[in-house]
């Protein structure tokens, strides 16, 4: 924990900030693609979910 505190107190160099920002942009891009992919999977399962509800409730 003390090492972590020492690292956080060091001034950030411009090159490090650029690398961290690049990493964040790439990570967020992958997460947004994964979110859209999951939304498409859920949307395609909608028909199966409705069929199961009709089966369960007899409607």
C-alpha positions in Angstrom: 0.0 0.0 0.0 2.9 2.3 0.8 4.3 1.6 -2.7 1.0 2.5 -4.3 0.9 5.8 -2.4 4.4 6.7 -3.5 3.6 6.0 -7.1 0.5 8.1 -7.0 2.5 11.1 -5.6 4.9 11.1 -8.5 4.2 13.7 -11.2 2.8 12.1 -14.3 4.9 12.6 -17.5 3.1 13.6 -20.7 4.0 10.4 -22.4 2.5 8.3 -19.6 -0.7 10.3 -19.7 -0.9 9.7 -23.5 -0.5 5.9 -23.0 -3.1 5.8 -20.3 -5.6 7.8 -22.4 -4.9 5.5 -25.4 -5.5 2.4 -23.2 -8.7 3.9 -21.9 -10.0 4.7 -25.3 -9.2 1.2 -26.6 -10.8 -0.4 -23.5 -14.0 1.7 -23.8 -14.2 0.8 -27.5 -14.0 -2.9 -26.8 -16.6 -2.5 -24.0 -19.0 -0.6 -26.2 -18.7 -3.2 -29.0 -19.4 -6.0 -26.4 -22.4 -4.1 -25.1 -23.9 -3.8 -28.6 -23.1 -7.5 -29.2 -24.9 -8.5 -26.0 -27.9 -6.3 -26.9 -28.2 -8.1 -30.2 -28.1 -11.5 -28.5 -30.8 -10.4 -26.1 -33.0 -9.1 -28.9 -32.7 -12.3 -30.8 -33.7 -14.3 -27.8 -36.9 -12.2 -27.4 -39.0 -14.7 -29.4 -37.9 -17.6 -27.3 -38.6 -15.8 -24.1 -42.1 -14.9 -25.3 -42.7 -18.5 -26.3 -41.6 -19.7 -22.9 -44.0 -17.2 -21.2 -46.9 -18.4 -23.3 -46.0 -22.0 -22.4 -45.8 -21.2 -18.7 -48.9 -19.1 -18.3 -50.9 -20.9 -20.9 -51.6 -17.7 -22.9 
